[in-house]
Amino acid sequence: MAKTWWLPAGASAAAAGIDHHFTTTFILMGIVFVAAQVSLGALVWIYRDRGPSSSKVTYSHGNTKLEIVWTLLTTILFVGLNLMSSSIWASERFRPAEVDAVRVEVTGMQFAWYFRYPGPDGKFGATNPELEDASAGGEAALGLDTKDGASKDDVVTGTMVVPVNREIEVILRAHDVIHSFFIPTMRFKQDAVPGLAIHMHFTPIQTGDYEILCAELCGLGHYKMHGMLKVVSQEEFDKWLAAREAEKQ
C-alpha cells in the first residue's frame, strides 16, 4: 500500500523526522481544509434563496476582531511548522559534514548524472571546460584534466555507490541548466545550479538499490534522466572503489 499512494519507505537517518513533519503538516492542513469547506457549505445552505419566504439581505463590512484572530492563528500555525522543520533542514544543509564523511561530487547534465570520487589523496582533480564532451560520457563529460596530478586517481561513474551508516557529503553541480537531484527513499532533494557547488550530506541506514531522479524539467530528455544509488557495506564499498581505481592504472 505504501508503494501506491504514500511515501516510499525511508532509508536515511533523517527520513523518520521528515516523515513525521510531513504527516503532522498533512493532518493539520487537512483539518483546516475540512473546516473551511464545511463552513463554506454551511453558509451556502443557511443563506440560500428560499423564494418569497427569504429574509431581506444584509451586508457585512467586516469584523476586525475576527480577522485579527484568524490572522494570528494562521501565523502561529505556519511559523510553528517552519520552526519544527528548521532543525531537520539545517542538519543536512548548514551543519558541516563529518570529517570522515564519504565525499561524492554529483554533476547533472542533459540528461544524465555523473558521480566523482576522490582517489587515495582525498582531493578532487581539476576540470577544464574546453575538454568537456557530454556525448562521450564518463571522465570526458566532466572535462577531467589528466594533466593535473590530483585528477589521475579520481573515479567517475554513472552509478552512485556509498557505504551504509556513513555520512555522505554531496558536492552538487550542474553542467548546463538547472537540475534537481532527488532520491525519494533518502528524502533528499536539492536543485543543482550551473556555476554553484552546493554542499549537502545524508546518512543511508539501509543497504539496497534506490532510484535517483531529476525533479526539475530540464529539456526534452528530462523523463529519462535517472540514475541508481547502491548502498552497500563498508567492505563492499572499499572493494568497489579499489577496483575502480585499479582500472585507471
MARRO-133158 format. One record per residue: x, y, z of N, C-alpha, C in turn; residue in one letter. Coordinates in steps of 0.02 Angstrom, whole numbers, plus 50000, padded with zeros to 5 digits. Atoms other than C-alpha are relative to their C-alpha. Layout:
XYZXYZXYZA
...
***
This chain:
500424993950000500005000050000500435006350000M
499574994149996501415012150044500315001749932A
499694998950065502105009949868499525003249950K
500494997650049500495015349783499765007150014T
500304993449987499865030849874500355003950054W
499664996449947501035035450015500745000449985W
499294999450011502875039350034500354993250000L
499635006349996504125025349997500354999550067P
499675001049935504965017750149500655003950003A
499404996049992506325029250214500614995750013G
499395003949992508125023150208500595004450022A
499464995649976509105037750283499865001950072S
500064998249929509425044050459499495005650010A
500464994449993508375059650427499294998449979A
500655001650029506905050650346499444999950052A
500535000549949505935047250507499765006950022A
500184993249980505985065550560499625003749945G
500344996750056505495071650387499304997249991I
500665003150007504065059150377499525002350055D
500424997749944503435064350549499755007149988H
500204993150013503435082550499499495000349942H
500465000250057502575078550333499314997850024F
500645002549976501215068550422499655005250043T
500294994849957500955082250552499715005649958T
500244994650044500795095450416499384997849961T
500565002750038499625084350315499364999950043F
500595000549955498465081550465499745007050017I
500224993349982498435099850519499675003649942L
500294996850059498135106250343499354996749979M
500625003550015496815092850319499435002450044G
500514997549954495885098850473499775007049979I
500174993250023495965116950411499584999749937V
500375000550063495375111750238499284997750011F
500685002649987493895101550302499585005250035V
500374994849963493395115350425499785005649953A
500174994650047493445128450286499454997949952A
500515002350047492425117850165499324998950033Q
500625001049963491135113050297499675006850015V
500274993349985490955131450347499715003149937S
500254997250063490765136550165499334996849981L
500635003550016489435123250136499435002050046G
500514998149952488515128050295499725007049985A
500224993250017488465146450246499575000149937L
500395000350061487845142250072499304997350015V
500655003049984486455131550147499575004750042W
500384995649955485945143750284499735006149963I
500204993950034485875158750169499774998849928Y
500255001550067485145150050017499365003949985R
500614996550020483735158049919499394995650015D
500605003749981482075152549995499375002749965R
500574997250036480975161949873499675005650039G
500374994649966479615173349944500135000250075P
499915000249927480005167550121500695002350022S
499324997849983481805173550112499995006850035S
499964993649964482265187450232500405005049959S
499664994850036482965203950174500764999250007K
499275000850000484805203350126500335005450042V
499604995249962486025211450247500734999249980T
499305000150021487825215950211500465001450059Y
499504999049948489355214950322500615003449970S
499404996550024490825226750304500624997650037H
499415002949968492005215350401499945000050076G
499985000649927492375210450580500745000150020N
499284999149986494055217150640500264994850049T
499785004849949494155205750793500084993049969K
499975006650031493775190150690500594999649952L
499445000050047495055195050557500674999550037E
499385000449960496395197650691500104993050027I
499955006749971496005180750769500244995049947V
499795005150049496145170550608500685001649969W
499334998350024497685180250552500534997550050T
499545002449948498545176350718500054992450000L
500005007450001498035157950710500394997449940L
499635002050060498695156550532500755001150008T
499294998449988500335164950581500324994950047T
499745004849951500565153550732500094993249967I
499975006650032500205138050626500604999649953L
499475000350050501405142250485500695001150030F
499354998949967502805149150595500194993850041V
499875006049960502625134050710500254994249957G
499785005450045502775121750565500705001249973L
499324998450024504305130950499500524998850054N
499525001049945505155130550669500104992550013L
499955007249991504775111950684500464996849950M
499615003250053505615108050519500695003149991S
499374996550013507065120350528500614996050021S
499435003949977508195108650627500174994449951S
499895005450049507965094550500500325002949938I
499744996650060508285106450355500735001950011W
499324997649986509835113850438500494994350008A
499545005549986510555096950487500334997249937S
499725002650062510835092050305500315005449955E
499784994650044511235109150233500495004950032R
499594994849968512015121050359500524997250047F
499495003049957512925109350478500534996849956R
499475003150042514625104350406499984992450005P
499975007350000514835086250357500554997750048A
499505002849955515825074950473500674999449964E
499325000250029517705074150447500114993749959V
499895006350036517645055950392499444998349951D
500555001250048516135058050277500284998049932A
499815001950068516235049950106499795005649953V
500144994350044516365063849978499864997549929R
500195001850068515485062049811499785006449964V
500214994350041515385075549679499484997549949E
500555002050044513735074149586499895005549948V
500094995150054513565082649417499414998049957T
500575001250043511935084049322500105003449933G
499974997150067511915086849134499474996649958M
500525002950043510655083948997500274993749965Q
500515001749951510175070049027500264994150040F
499685005349962511245060149148500305002950064A
499644998349939512025060249321500684996649999W
499335002849994513895057749346500245001050072Y
499775000049931514725053749512500764999250002F
499275000049998516545057649550500244999250072R
499705001349935517545050849697500745002049999Y
499284998549997519245057549751500404993650011P
499595005949992520665045049746500304999750069G
499675000849934521815039849890500265006550029P
499754993649974522465057749901499455004250031D
500564996449970520725063449954499845006649967G
500114993650035520735077649827499664998949933K
500295000150067519655080949676500475003749953F
499564996850049520685084849522499655005649963G
500264994450038520455099749408499594997649940A
500375001250062519195100249266500105006049954T
499904994850049519315110249106499405000149952N
500594999650044517755116349012500164998549927P
499815001250070518715115148848500074992649985E
499925007250010518925096448875499344996250006L
500645003349989517085092848909499714997349935E
500335003150057516225080848790499444995650028D
500575003449969514505076048854499824993649962A
500185005950040514245063648711500444994050016S
499535005449985515755053448767499854996850068A
500165002749934515135051348946500614999350044G
499465001349954516185047249099500445006150013G
499524994749984517755057449132499995005549947E
500004995050054517635066048962499415004850008A
500594995849991515895072549003500135005550052A
499844995149948516585081349157500595004449981L
499424996250020518115087749065500584999250049G
499475001349951519325079549187500685001349968L
499344998150026521055086949162500524995150025D
499535005249979522255072249165500715002750011T
499344996949988523745084249167500085001850074K
499974998449929523295088249347500104993450038D
499845006149963524065075349463499434997450043G
500555002049956522555075349578499434996849961A
500545002750041521425070449432500124992749981S
499835006650026522335054449389499694994350039K
500305005449961521575044349531499265001150015D
500724999049990519825051749526499614994549965D
500435005350029518455038949493499345003249980V
500634997350026516975044049384499564994249978V
500455005550017515465032549369499305002849985T
500694998250012513655032849314499534997350053G
500385002649944513085024049473500305002550065T
499764997449936513215031449647500024994250050M
499915005449952513925018449766500265003050065V
499804997249935514055022649952499944994650054V
500055004849945514325013250116499425001750046P
500564999049953512895010850239500275002750066V
499854997249933512895020250405500625004550000N
499474994950005514205032850343499695006349972R
500264993750027513825051050314500305001149930E
499794998950069513905055250129499955007549986I
500004992950018514425072850081499935000649925E
500134999150071513705077749913500205007049980V
499834993650030514505091649812499635000249934I
500485000250056513135095649688500155005549949L
499874995250055513465103849519499544998649942R
500385000850062512555106649355500425002449943A
499574998550058513385106949185499695005149953H
500324996050052512095115849079499415004150024D
500604996649976510385120049153499884997750072V
500175002149932509575118449324499714993049999I
500275006649989509285100449376499814999550074H
500175001049929508595093549539500154992850019S
499765006649979509465079049624499524997350054F
500545002449957508105068549706500064992450011F
500005007149981508235051949800499414999150048I
500605000349957506465048549866500094996150064P
499945004249940506935034649987500465003250053T
499554996549953508285045750066499705006650023M
500314993549986507085060650075500515005649987R
499454995550017508495070049990499865003349933F
500174996550062508145083549861500315006950002K
499674993550004509135098649805500125001949927Q
499864997650068509245109149647500765000349988D
499314999150023510895108549552500005005949952A
500014993750037511285125749483500675001249965V
499374998650035512585129749348500405005550034P
499564995049969514065139049422500054999550075G
499995000749927513725133549601500224993050020L
499835006549970514475119549706499634999850067A
500445000249941513125115349834500184994050043I
499805005349954513675105249986499414998050044H
500525002849956512425093950075500254993150022M
499805006749979512505077450165499404996150027H
500525004449973511435062550214500344993550022F
499735006349974511685045850301499524994249983T
500435005850015510955029950222500054994850056P
500005004849944510445016950352499774993149979I
500205006550025509865002650241500344998649934Q
499695001850064510774993350104499454998849949T
500495001250053509924991549936500145004549941G
499954995950060509694999449765499415004950000D
500514994849997508755015949758500055004649939Y
500014996050061508215026449610500175007350015E
499844992949999508915043849580499635003349942I
500404996650051507815056049485500235007149991L
499934992850009507905073349412499295002850008C
500664997449985506445083149485499895007049973A
500074993450032506675098749378499974999149925E
500065000650073506065099849198500615003349968L
499354997650024507725101449107500094999149925C
499955000950072507335098048924499594994149975G
500405005250031506585085548804500144993150029L
499825006549973507525070948882499944999550075G
500065000049927507045075149061499734993450027H
500335006149977505965059549075500484994250009Y
499545005749996507465048049053500615001650043K
499424998149959508655057249171499924997050070M
500025003349935508805044949313500644995950009H
499415003949985510175035249398499854995150056G
500095005149948510465022349534500485001350058M
499604999649939511075023649713500054992950028L
499905006649970511835007549780500315001050069K
499754999649931512035006949969500254993050019V
499695006549986513234992950018500375000350067V
499615000149939514254987550167500665003849990S
499364996550005515884996650206500514995849962Q
499535004550033516874981450149499884999749925E
500175000250071515954980449983500195006649966E
499844993550028516184999049956500765000749989F
499274999550006518064998149989500254995849940D
499805004350055518234983649866499805003149933K
500244997050062517194992549734500445006049981W
499604994150015518185008749748500714998149980L
499325002350016519854999449746500024997249929A
500035002950068519314990149588499965005549947A
500064994550048518825006349501500675003749993R
499354996650002520495014349549500524995749963E
499535004550033521434998949487499915000349924A
500144999650072520585000749317500355006049968E
499684993950027521415017849299500764999349995K
499275000950001523175010949322500254998249930Q
***
